[in-house]
Amino acid sequence: MTTHLKRIFFALIAIPIFILLIWDGGILFYILLLTLNYLMVKELISLSSLKINSLQKILIHIFTAVQFFVFSPGPISDKPYYFIIVVILSLANIAYFSRSLFAHKTIKTSNIVLLAFSYVTVPLLMLMWLRHSYFPFFPETDANILFYEQGHFLIFSIFVALWLGDSAAYFVGRAIGKRKLSPKISPNKTWEGAIANFIFSIFGFWIISFLFVEELSLWVALLCGACLGVFGQIGDLAESKLKRQTGAKDSSNIFPGHGGALDRFDSFLFALPIVYIILSFI
């Protein structure tokens, strides 16, 4: 079976399961989050330049997994300043990766615990909060009421936008792409594909939110789509640079034809925090 057929076959099986687990929003959804967290942290450790023994790896996995209980919606997590710290860490991580990309500097992985938490775990925490329409930074915000029971549709809007943008970049880049976006990091990406990604990310988020999240205004939908189109691609390049630094083609081979969990969710890790913060201010 060719790689292309493997990708299609796996997607036909995985996407419906992914949708059902998000729709469920219960224990199976939490298992999905913990599984993705484990896989991506494991891959991140393998892409780091550190020599970490088995005990250290176990402790890192335990630390990141525990955060899903500490920050789960409920009495323990009803302390906004905890979440403000999480947001600051997430934005600092995105800023650091972005600076490393544009300044052509090495992404340092020496503080693997902080990196694993801010790069992998925090976006998944925000995915959990978004699923339950939970915006703890501003308890009195209208978003808690406005998007009540709409979390799954907002998540679908985000993933449709990212996947549609990624597909548009691939096909447009192959068809008319001439100007290389970042030849040293990702030789196949082009500016033409990046522009297509941006446009279709906006369209993808808008069309799903328009159909299923009536409470979301047009300007917020367009802003969220634009941020997905920009930060999703930065996240993609950041993960590509991590792989380039270690000489890896894929973060792992856990998903047939798709590589690893980081390969599949690299765009999401940068884009979702930005969108979540935007929705928190509504």
C-alpha positions in Angstrom: 0.0 0.0 0.0 1.4 3.4 -1.0 1.9 6.2 1.6 -0.9 8.2 0.0 -3.4 5.4 0.3 -2.2 4.8 3.9 -3.0 8.4 4.7 -6.4 8.2 3.2 -7.3 4.9 4.8 -6.1 6.0 8.3 -8.0 9.4 8.0 -11.2 7.6 7.0 -11.0 5.6 10.3 -9.4 8.2 12.6 -11.4 11.3 11.8 -14.9 9.9 12.6 -13.5 8.5 15.9 -12.0 11.9 16.7 -15.3 13.7 16.0 -17.2 11.2 18.2 -14.9 11.6 21.1 -15.0 15.4 21.0 -18.8 15.2 20.7 -19.0 12.9 23.7 -17.0 15.3 25.9 -16.9 12.7 28.7 -14.4 10.2 30.0 -13.5 9.0 26.5 -12.7 12.6 25.6 -10.4 12.9 28.6 -8.7 9.6 27.6 -8.1 11.1 24.1 -6.5 14.2 25.7 -4.2 12.1 28.0 -3.3 9.8 25.1 -2.4 12.7 22.8 -0.5 14.4 25.6 1.5 11.2 26.3 2.3 10.7 22.6 3.4 14.3 21.9 5.5 14.6 25.1 7.2 11.4 24.2 7.9 12.6 20.7 9.1 16.0 22.0 11.6 14.2 24.3 12.9 12.2 21.4 13.4 15.4 19.4 15.3 17.1 22.2 19.1 17.1 22.5 19.0 15.8 26.1 20.0 12.4 27.4 17.0 11.5 29.7 16.8 8.3 31.6 13.6 6.2 32.0 12.8 7.6 35.5 13.0 11.2 34.3 10.8 10.4 31.3 8.2 8.8 33.6 8.3 11.8 35.9 7.8 14.2 33.0 4.8 12.2 31.8 3.3 12.1 35.3 3.8 15.8 35.8 2.0 16.8 32.5 -0.8 14.2 33.0 -1.6 15.5 36.5 -2.3 19.0 35.0 -5.5 17.7 33.4 -6.8 17.0 36.9 -5.4 20.2 38.5 -6.9 22.4 35.8 -10.0 20.5 35.0 -13.3 22.6 35.3 -14.4 22.4 38.9 -13.7 23.7 42.4 -10.0 23.0 42.4 -9.4 25.1 39.3 -11.7 28.0 40.1 -8.7 30.3 40.7 -8.3 32.6 37.7 -4.7 33.6 38.5 -3.6 29.9 38.0 -5.0 30.2 34.5 -3.4 33.6 33.8 0.0 31.9 34.5 -0.9 29.2 32.0 -1.8 31.7 29.3 1.5 33.7 29.9 3.5 30.5 29.6 1.7 29.6 26.3 2.2 33.0 24.8 5.8 33.1 25.9 6.3 29.7 24.3 4.8 30.8 21.0 6.9 34.0 21.1 10.1 32.1 21.7 9.5 29.6 18.9 8.5 32.4 16.5 11.6 34.4 17.4 13.8 31.3 16.8 12.2 30.8 13.4 12.4 34.4 12.1 15.9 35.0 13.7 17.2 31.7 12.3 18.2 30.6 15.8 18.3 27.1 17.3 15.3 26.1 19.4 16.7 25.1 22.7 15.2 22.1 24.5 17.2 22.2 27.7 14.3 22.9 30.0 12.3 19.9 28.7 9.7 20.0 31.5 8.7 23.6 30.9 8.7 23.0 27.2 6.6 19.9 27.4 4.1 21.7 29.6 3.8 25.0 27.6 4.2 23.5 24.1 2.0 20.4 24.4 0.0 20.2 27.6 -1.3 23.8 27.7 -3.0 23.7 24.3 -4.6 20.4 25.2 -5.8 21.9 28.5 -7.4 24.8 26.5 -9.0 22.2 24.2 -10.5 20.6 27.3 -11.8 24.0 28.5 -13.1 25.0 25.1 -15.0 21.7 24.9 -16.9 22.6 28.1 -17.2 26.3 27.2 -15.0 27.1 30.2 -13.3 30.5 30.3 -11.8 30.8 33.8 -9.6 33.9 33.2 -12.6 36.2 33.2 -15.3 34.4 35.3 -17.8 37.2 34.5 -17.2 37.2 30.8 -20.2 36.7 28.4 -18.2 33.9 26.7 -19.2 31.5 29.5 -22.8 32.0 28.8 -22.6 32.8 25.1 -20.9 29.6 24.1 -22.6 27.3 26.6 -22.9 23.8 25.1 -21.2 25.1 21.9 -17.7 24.0 22.7 -17.7 21.0 20.4 -18.8 23.1 17.4 -16.0 25.6 18.1 -13.5 22.8 18.2 -14.8 21.4 14.9 -14.5 24.9 13.4 -10.8 25.1 14.5 -9.9 21.7 13.1 -11.8 22.2 9.9 -10.0 25.5 9.4 -6.6 24.0 10.1 -7.1 20.9 7.9 -8.7 22.8 5.1 -5.9 25.4 5.2 -3.3 22.7 5.2 -4.9 20.9 2.2 -5.2 24.2 0.3 -1.5 24.9 0.9 -0.5 21.5 -0.4 -2.6 21.6 -3.6 -2.0 25.2 -4.4 1.7 24.9 -3.6 2.0 21.9 -5.9 0.0 23.6 -8.7 1.5 27.1 -8.8 4.0 27.4 -6.0 7.3 29.0 -7.0 8.5 31.1 -4.2 9.9 29.1 -1.3 8.6 30.0 2.1 11.4 28.5 4.2 13.7 26.4 2.1 16.0 25.4 5.0 13.3 24.3 7.3 10.6 23.0 5.0 11.7 23.0 1.3 8.3 22.0 -0.1 6.4 25.0 1.4 5.8 28.0 -0.8 4.4 31.5 -0.3 1.6 30.7 -2.7 0.6 27.8 -0.6 0.9 29.9 2.6 -1.5 32.5 1.2 -3.9 29.7 0.2 -3.7 28.3 3.7 -4.5 31.7 5.2 -7.5 32.3 3.0 -9.0 28.8 3.4 -8.4 28.8 7.2 -10.5 31.9 7.4 -13.2 30.4 5.2 -13.1 27.1 7.0 -13.6 28.6 10.5 -16.2 31.0 9.3 -18.4 28.5 7.4 -18.6 26.0 10.3 -19.1 28.6 13.0 -21.7 30.3 10.8 -23.7 27.0 10.4 -23.4 25.8 14.0 -22.4 28.7 16.3 -24.9 31.5 15.6 -23.7 33.4 18.7 -20.3 34.1 17.1 -20.2 37.4 15.3 -18.7 37.7 11.8 -15.7 39.8 12.8 -14.7 37.4 15.6 -15.1 34.5 13.2 -12.9 36.2 10.7 -10.3 37.2 13.3 -10.2 33.6 14.6 -9.8 32.2 11.1 -7.0 34.7 10.3 -5.1 33.8 13.5 -5.5 30.1 12.7 -4.1 30.8 9.2 -1.1 32.6 10.6 -0.2 30.8 13.9 -1.1 27.3 12.5 1.6 27.7 9.9 4.1 29.1 12.4 3.4 26.0 14.5 4.0 23.8 11.5 7.3 25.4 10.8 8.3 25.3 14.5 7.9 21.5 14.6 9.7 21.1 11.3 12.6 23.0 12.7 12.7 20.8 15.8 12.9 17.8 13.4 15.6 19.4 11.3 17.7 20.1 14.3 17.8 16.3 15.1 17.7 15.0 11.6 14.3 13.4 12.0 11.9 13.1 9.1 8.9 12.5 11.3 8.3 12.9 15.0 7.4 9.2 15.1 5.6 6.6 12.9 2.6 6.0 15.2 0.0 7.1 12.6 0.4 5.2 9.3 1.2 7.6 6.5 1.0 10.6 8.7 4.0 10.3 11.0 3.6 11.2 14.6 1.2 13.0 16.9 3.3 16.2 16.7 3.2 16.0 12.9 -0.5 15.9 12.9 -1.2 18.5 15.6 1.7 20.9 15.2 -0.5 23.6 13.8 -3.1 23.2 16.5 -0.5 23.6 19.3 0.1 27.3 18.3 -3.2 28.2 16.9 -5.7 27.0 19.5 -4.3 29.0 22.4 -4.6 32.2 20.4 -8.2 31.5 19.4 -9.1 30.5 22.9 -7.7 33.7 24.3 -9.7 35.7 21.7 -12.9 34.0 22.6 -12.2 34.6 26.3 -12.4 38.4 25.7 -15.8 38.3 24.0 
